[in-house]
Structures are given as C-alpha cells and as structure tokens.
Amino acid sequence: MKNVYKNMILVILFVLFFVAVFLLTPNEAQASGTMDVNLTGDPCTASDGGCTPGANAEIGVDTVTYTHVISATDNMDSQYQFRYGVSAGAGDQAVTVVTDDVNCAGGSAPVVLTTPTFDISGITTSACKTDTPTWVSASDWVDWDSSGTGCTGGDTLVVTWNIEFCSEAGGKTYDLDNTCVRAGGSVNCDGTLDYVDEWIVNNGAPPPSPTLSQVAYRWFQNTDSTAVGWPGTINTPVTAPTQGTPFRLRLLLYVTTTDLAINSTSTKLEYAIQSGECDTGFTGESWSPVDPSSGDIRFYDNSGAADNTALTPSTFDPTHSTTSIDADMVIVRTQDYEESDNATNTQAGIAKGEDGLWDFSLYDFSAPPDTTYCFRVVMAGSDHELADGYLVVPEITTAQVMRVRLRGNIRLRPVRLR
C-alpha cells in the first residue's frame, strides 16, 4: 500500500511540474488575425467623418485611427506597420510599407506617413501599461516593447496614423492595410495583413488659391520717379489735373485666404465712366483696361522711373484696418511701380491677412472734361472681379475746361522777337 501512495505522489508531482513549466513559459499575444479595426477618421473629408470602401479621398493630409486588440495573455512583442498598394478590389493585399517621408519629400511615394500617436487608455492591466509603444522610424513600425508582461485578452492599443496622399496618387485606388510582425516570426503574429479601407484618390485637389480684396486707395501728385508727390485724402475722390498732366494712384489689395508667394499673382487695372456712383456692385459701368497707347485714361511713362520696379514708400501711403481701431493696421508689403502693363507682386510675398501696395502712373489723354471715372483691379487674363470683392472703388473727376469771353475793343500790337 505504501508503494501505491508513493507512486501516486510521484505522478502528482510530475504533473504539477509540467503545469508550472507551461504556465511560466511566456506566450506571444495573438495580435494579427484578431485585430478589430476601428476607423474614426480618414482621408475622405477634411473632417473626422466615417469612410466606406470606394469613397473618394483628396490629395493632402488626414488621419486614420484603428485599434489593436490583444487576444492572448502574457507578454507583448510585436511591431505594427501600415501598408498600402494600388488596388484591384477591396481587401487586396497592400505590400508597400508606408514610410515616414514627411510631406511627400521624396516625390514618389503615393502615401506618406508621419509619426503616429498612441493611446493606451484601453489597457486595463497595470503590468501591461509598462510596455510603452514607440515609433521606430528606421523600420517604419510601431514597436510595443517585448520586455513587459501581464497583458491580457481585451487590452487595446489605439494607433492614430497621419497619412498624406501625394499628388502622384491622383486617379488611383489604394488599399490601406496593417500588419503585425514579431521579432523571431511567431505564428501568433505572422504578418498577415488586416484590411483597413480602400480609397479612390481624386486627381488634383489643389490647395485654395489666394484671393484678393481691394480695400484702400489714395491719389497723389506725380513725380518723375518711383516716389509720389502731395497726397489727397485716403479713400476720397479728387479732381484730376489738366488734361495731359500725370497723376498717381496707390492701391491696397488684401490677401484673404492663403499666403501669396512672390511672383504668384497678376492683376490689371480697369476704368469706366461712372454710372450713378462708383459702387462696389459696378452697376451700369462699361469697363476697359488701362493701356499706355489707347483709351481716354492711359498709363503715363515717367522717364525717371522704370516699370515693374519697387515703389518708393511714402508716409502718406494708404492703410486699412480689419477693425475700427486705428492701431490695428494690417501689415503692408510694398510692391511695384506700374506704368505700362499688369501688376505682379515681384517685390515680396504677401501672407494671408496682409496687404500688398501698388503704385499706378496715369494721365488724362482724351477724356471729356468734368467726367467722373471709377477704377478697379481684376485678375489678369480674365474679365471677372477679384474673388473677395471690393471695400472701396477709387474715383476721380477730370478737370473742367476754362472758357474766357472777351468783350469790348481789343487792340493787338505786334511784338518783335529779338
């Protein structure tokens, strides 16, 4: 009987030994194949809206957020990658790893990844929280540190990927998938791709063009230079000098949507005989471009100044404010003196929320006397107004003709020239 008990005790100890060995041996978490993809943002729109496969994406940057769900216990040793590929159908295997080539700098990758962010609030096991995920740019993967233990089934890691569809992606359809690869190649994390979504990337989708608004002006006496003479009152109509005498118009254009790079806009000055008022609706006027060789109002050629060169600033230059507070004046970027053609910002770029200042040299060539003219700037090469419209419209009235009537006996005496 003693031998029976002895043998039973040996069997129990043997079983307990193997159970202990099994329990103490770490197992890899089964990340791949048990991943729950949770999209909360995507490139379909600029906002955080849902996306369905086949929806259109735009060229540019957006985010994709999804969740890795841990399905096994013990330690975590995985690297998560984001992949893409030109698609023939939803769920295709996307084999190209998205790199951290920020802002399409390489010029060839259709999808670009910047450093992702992580949320570990879904990890409820305290021991698992010690495994802080990191971004390994050399390998383009999220690395969940292998040193920690204690992650349990249901713990989640949320990764938000910042992606950018570069211009080369236009007109193509892409699958966006993700994979888990473990150092050592465990079957629990074997690199099988999990389908995230599919997008058709629209061709083009250019950024918004800078729009300009005509916001302030001032008339000046002419000088034979890029400087101006005595000023009129800001945003106030004046009477032009006698026919044939030049005068100057300095005009402010406000950039309203996005920064305007240097040499990136071209405008033309137009004029029209006033119909009712020089109002911003331009009702009833017939507009013509100012030209150096035709029309009643023409560009004037100052011999001491060259066209399309930097204007000389004046303390009386027009300014404008986006509020009623005089101290809150908009920054002004001085541009060109113009006497023959379209106006371009050749001197400086103009940021959103700043003004550009141009100087136009003009004269009354053959306009009827005592006639009021209105002026506006439009985009060169088109007949439409500036996209953001007008706050002011410059106005000038041509000089009256002086008539002298002689009465009585007039004696004319010859004069000898010596």
C-alpha positions in Angstrom: 0.0 0.0 0.0 2.9 2.3 0.8 4.2 1.8 -2.7 0.8 2.7 -4.2 0.7 6.0 -2.3 4.3 6.7 -3.2 3.6 6.2 -6.9 0.5 8.5 -6.7 2.6 11.2 -5.1 5.2 11.0 -7.8 2.6 11.2 -10.5 1.0 14.3 -8.9 4.4 16.0 -8.5 5.3 15.2 -12.1 2.0 16.7 -13.4 2.4 19.8 -11.2 6.0 20.2 -12.6 4.8 20.3 -16.2 1.9 22.5 -15.4 4.2 25.0 -13.7 6.6 24.9 -16.7 3.7 25.6 -19.1 2.3 28.5 -17.0 5.7 30.1 -16.6 6.7 29.9 -20.2 5.7 33.3 -21.9 3.4 33.1 -24.9 3.2 35.8 -27.6 -0.1 37.8 -27.9 -2.1 36.9 -31.0 -2.4 40.4 -32.5 -2.7 39.6 -36.1 -5.9 37.9 -37.2 -7.7 39.1 -34.1 -7.4 42.8 -34.7 -10.5 44.9 -34.5 -10.2 47.8 -37.0 -11.9 51.0 -35.7 -11.9 53.9 -38.1 -12.7 57.3 -36.6 -11.1 59.5 -39.2 -10.0 59.1 -42.8 -8.9 61.0 -46.0 -12.5 61.1 -47.4 -13.1 64.5 -46.0 -11.1 67.2 -44.1 -13.2 66.4 -41.0 -13.5 63.4 -38.8 -16.2 61.6 -40.8 -16.7 57.9 -41.5 -15.5 56.4 -44.7 -16.7 53.4 -46.7 -14.6 51.5 -49.2 -14.6 53.1 -52.6 -15.2 56.6 -51.3 -13.1 59.4 -52.7 -10.0 60.7 -50.9 -8.3 64.1 -51.6 -4.7 64.9 -52.2 -3.4 66.0 -48.8 -3.0 65.0 -45.1 -5.5 63.3 -42.8 -5.6 60.7 -40.1 -6.6 57.0 -39.8 -7.2 55.6 -36.3 -7.6 51.9 -35.6 -7.3 49.6 -32.6 -5.2 46.6 -31.9 -7.0 44.1 -29.7 -4.9 41.7 -27.6 -6.4 38.3 -27.6 -3.9 36.2 -25.6 -2.3 36.6 -22.2 1.3 37.1 -21.1 3.8 39.4 -22.8 3.6 41.5 -25.9 6.3 41.6 -28.5 5.0 43.0 -31.8 5.7 45.7 -34.4 2.8 47.1 -36.3 3.2 48.5 -39.8 0.9 50.5 -42.1 0.9 49.4 -45.7 -0.6 50.5 -49.0 -1.0 49.2 -52.5 -2.7 50.1 -55.8 -6.0 48.1 -55.5 -7.8 45.9 -57.9 -10.6 45.3 -55.4 -11.5 45.8 -51.8 -9.3 43.7 -49.4 -6.3 43.4 -51.7 -3.0 42.7 -50.0 -1.2 46.0 -49.7 2.5 45.2 -49.7 4.3 48.5 -49.6 5.2 49.8 -46.2 4.2 53.4 -45.6 7.4 55.4 -44.8 8.0 58.4 -42.7 9.0 60.5 -45.7 7.3 63.6 -44.4 5.3 65.9 -46.7 5.9 63.9 -49.8 9.6 65.0 -49.7 10.7 62.0 -51.7 8.4 63.0 -54.5 7.4 59.4 -55.4 5.5 57.7 -52.6 1.8 58.0 -53.1 1.1 57.7 -49.4 3.3 59.2 -46.7 3.4 58.6 -43.0 4.4 61.0 -40.2 5.0 59.9 -36.7 1.8 58.2 -35.3 0.4 58.8 -31.9 -0.7 56.2 -29.3 -3.5 55.8 -26.8 -3.0 53.1 -24.1 -6.1 54.1 -22.0 -7.7 50.8 -23.2 -5.1 48.8 -21.5 -6.6 47.8 -18.2 -3.9 45.6 -16.9 -1.4 47.7 -14.9 1.6 45.4 -15.7 0.8 45.8 -19.4 0.9 49.6 -19.2 4.7 49.4 -18.7 5.1 48.4 -22.3 5.0 51.9 -23.8 4.7 51.8 -27.6 7.3 53.7 -29.6 7.7 54.7 -33.2 10.8 53.2 -34.9 11.4 55.4 -38.0 14.3 53.2 -39.3 11.8 50.3 -39.7 8.6 52.3 -40.1 6.8 50.4 -37.4 5.2 50.8 -34.0 7.1 48.8 -31.5 5.4 47.5 -28.4 8.3 46.7 -26.1 8.9 43.0 -25.5 10.2 43.3 -22.0 6.9 43.7 -20.2 4.5 41.0 -19.1 0.9 40.8 -18.0 -1.2 42.0 -21.0 -4.5 40.2 -21.1 -7.1 39.5 -23.7 -9.2 42.5 -24.4 -6.5 45.1 -23.7 -6.2 47.5 -26.6 -3.6 49.7 -28.2 -5.0 52.6 -30.3 -2.7 54.0 -33.0 -3.5 57.1 -35.0 -1.6 57.2 -38.2 -1.1 60.5 -40.0 -1.1 59.9 -43.7 -0.8 62.1 -46.8 -1.8 61.3 -50.3 0.8 62.9 -52.5 -0.1 64.4 -56.0 1.2 61.2 -57.7 -1.7 59.3 -56.1 -4.3 61.1 -58.1 -6.7 59.0 -60.2 -5.7 55.7 -58.5 -7.4 53.4 -56.0 -5.5 52.3 -52.9 -5.9 49.7 -50.2 -4.7 50.7 -46.8 -3.9 47.7 -44.6 -2.0 47.0 -41.5 0.1 44.1 -40.3 1.7 42.8 -37.1 5.2 41.3 -37.3 7.0 39.9 -34.3 10.8 39.6 -33.9 11.5 35.9 -34.3 8.5 35.2 -36.5 5.9 33.7 -34.2 2.8 32.2 -35.8 0.8 34.2 -33.3 1.9 37.4 -35.2 2.8 36.2 -38.6 2.5 39.3 -40.7 -0.9 38.6 -42.2 -2.5 41.8 -43.4 -5.7 43.2 -41.9 -7.9 45.2 -44.3 -8.4 48.8 -43.2 -10.1 50.5 -46.1 -9.9 51.5 -49.7 -9.9 54.9 -51.3 -10.0 56.4 -54.8 -7.8 59.4 -54.7 -9.1 62.3 -56.7 -7.0 63.9 -59.4 -5.7 67.3 -58.5 -7.5 68.7 -55.5 -5.3 71.8 -55.5 -5.0 74.0 -52.4 -7.2 77.1 -52.4 -5.8 80.0 -54.5 -5.1 83.2 -52.7 -7.9 85.7 -53.1 -7.6 89.4 -53.1 -9.8 92.2 -52.0 -9.5 95.9 -53.0 -9.5 97.7 -49.6 -8.0 101.2 -49.7 -6.6 103.8 -52.1 -5.1 107.3 -52.3 -4.5 109.8 -55.1 -1.1 111.6 -55.3 0.6 114.2 -57.4 3.1 112.8 -59.9 6.8 112.9 -59.6 9.3 111.8 -62.2 10.4 108.9 -60.1 9.1 105.9 -58.1 8.1 108.3 -55.3 4.9 110.2 -55.2 4.1 113.9 -54.6 1.5 115.6 -52.5 -1.4 113.3 -51.4 -5.1 113.6 -51.5 -7.3 112.3 -48.6 -7.4 108.5 -48.2 -10.3 106.7 -49.9 -11.6 110.1 -51.1 -12.4 111.2 -54.7 -10.3 114.1 -56.2 -10.3 116.2 -59.3 -7.6 115.4 -61.9 -5.1 117.9 -63.1 -5.4 119.5 -66.5 -5.5 117.1 -69.5 -2.1 115.7 -70.3 -0.8 116.2 -66.7 0.1 112.9 -64.9 -1.1 111.8 -61.5 -0.7 108.7 -59.4 -3.0 106.1 -57.8 -1.7 103.9 -54.9 -3.9 100.9 -54.2 -4.1 98.3 -51.5 -5.1 94.7 -52.1 -5.7 92.5 -49.1 -4.9 88.7 -49.1 -7.8 86.9 -47.7 -7.5 83.1 -47.9 -3.9 81.7 -48.1 -0.4 83.1 -48.4 0.5 84.6 -51.7 4.0 83.7 -52.8 6.3 86.2 -54.6 5.6 86.5 -58.4 2.4 84.4 -58.0 -0.3 86.9 -59.0 -1.0 89.2 -61.9 -3.7 91.8 -61.9 -4.8 94.5 -64.3 -6.2 98.0 -63.6 -9.5 98.9 -65.3 -11.5 102.1 -65.6 -15.0 103.1 -66.5 -17.1 106.3 -66.7 -19.2 106.5 -63.6 -22.8 105.3 -63.9 -24.7 106.6 -60.9 -22.0 106.0 -58.3 -18.6 104.3 -58.2 -20.1 101.5 -56.1 -18.8 98.0 -55.4 -21.5 96.4 -57.4 -20.3 98.0 -60.6 -23.8 98.5 -61.8 -24.1 100.2 -65.3 -20.4 100.8 -66.0 -18.6 99.6 -69.1 -15.1 98.7 -68.1 -11.8 98.9 -70.1 -8.2 98.0 -69.2 -5.8 100.9 -68.7 -3.3 100.9 -71.6 -0.3 103.0 -72.4 -1.3 103.6 -76.0 -5.1 103.6 -76.2 -8.1 104.9 -74.2 -9.2 108.1 -72.6 -7.2 107.3 -69.4 -3.8 105.9 -70.0 -0.6 104.8 -68.3 2.0 107.6 -68.1 5.7 107.0 -68.8 7.9 108.8 -66.3 11.4 109.0 -67.7 12.9 108.9 -64.2 11.2 105.6 -63.2 11.2 102.1 -64.7 8.1 99.9 -65.0 7.7 97.0 -62.6 10.3 98.2 -60.2 10.0 98.7 -56.5 7.9 101.7 -55.5 9.3 104.2 -53.0 7.2 104.2 -49.9 5.5 107.4 -48.6 4.4 108.3 -45.1 1.0 109.1 -46.7 0.5 105.6 -48.3 -3.0 104.2 -47.8 -3.5 101.7 -45.0 -6.5 99.8 -43.8 -7.6 98.1 -40.6 -9.6 95.0 -40.1 -11.3 96.6 -37.1 -12.2 100.2 -36.3 -9.1 100.6 -34.1 -6.5 102.7 -35.9 -3.7 100.9 -34.1 -4.7 97.6 -35.6 -3.4 98.3 -39.0 -2.8 95.5 -41.4 0.9 94.8 -42.4 1.6 96.3 -45.9 4.1 94.6 -48.3 5.1 97.3 -50.9 5.2 96.1 -54.5 5.7 97.7 -57.9 5.5 101.0 -59.7 3.4 100.4 -62.8 3.3 102.5 -65.9 2.6 100.1 -68.8 1.1 96.7 -68.0 -0.3 94.2 -65.5 0.7 94.4 -61.8 2.6 91.5 -60.2 3.9 91.1 -56.7 7.5 90.9 -57.8 8.9 92.5 -54.6 7.6 90.3 -51.9 5.2 87.5 -51.0 2.1 88.6 -49.1 0.9 86.4 -46.2 -2.8 85.8 -45.5 -4.1 88.8 -43.6 -1.6 91.2 -45.1 -1.9 93.9 -47.8 0.0 94.5 -51.0 0.6 98.1 -52.2 0.9 99.0 -55.9 1.6 102.4 -57.5 -0.1 103.3 -60.8 1.1 106.2 -63.0 -1.8 107.6 -65.0 -2.9 110.6 -67.0 -6.0 112.0 -68.8 -5.2 111.6 -72.5 -8.5 112.5 -74.1 -11.3 112.2 -71.5 -14.3 114.5 -71.7 -14.0 117.4 -69.1 -15.8 117.2 -65.8 -16.4 113.5 -66.1 -16.1 111.1 -63.2 -14.2 107.8 -63.7 -14.1 104.7 -61.5 -11.2 102.3 -61.1 -10.9 98.6 -60.1 -8.3 95.8 -60.2 -9.2 92.4 -61.7 -7.3 89.3 -62.3 -5.1 89.5 -65.5 -6.3 87.2 -68.3 -10.0 87.3 -67.1 -13.0 89.5 -67.1 -14.2 88.8 -63.6 -13.7 90.7 -60.4 -11.5 89.6 -57.6 -13.0 86.7 -55.7 -13.3 88.6 -52.4 -14.8 91.7 -53.9 -14.2 95.3 -53.0 -14.4 97.6 -50.0 -13.6 100.8 -51.9 -13.6 101.9 -55.6 -11.2 104.8 -56.5 -12.9 107.8 -58.1 -11.5 110.8 -60.0 -13.1 113.6 -62.0 -11.4 115.1 -65.0 -10.7 118.9 -65.0 -13.2 121.4 -66.3 -12.3 123.4 -69.5 -11.7 127.1 -68.7 -13.5 129.4 -71.1 -12.7 133.2 -71.3 -15.0 135.6 -73.1 -13.5 138.9 -74.3 -15.8 142.0 -74.7 -15.2 145.5 -75.9 -12.4 146.8 -78.2 -9.3 144.6 -78.3 -6.1 146.2 -79.6 -3.5 143.7 -80.8 0.1 145.0 -81.0 2.8 143.2 -82.9 5.8 142.1 -80.9 9.2 141.8 -82.5 11.2 138.7 -81.3 14.9 139.5 -80.8 
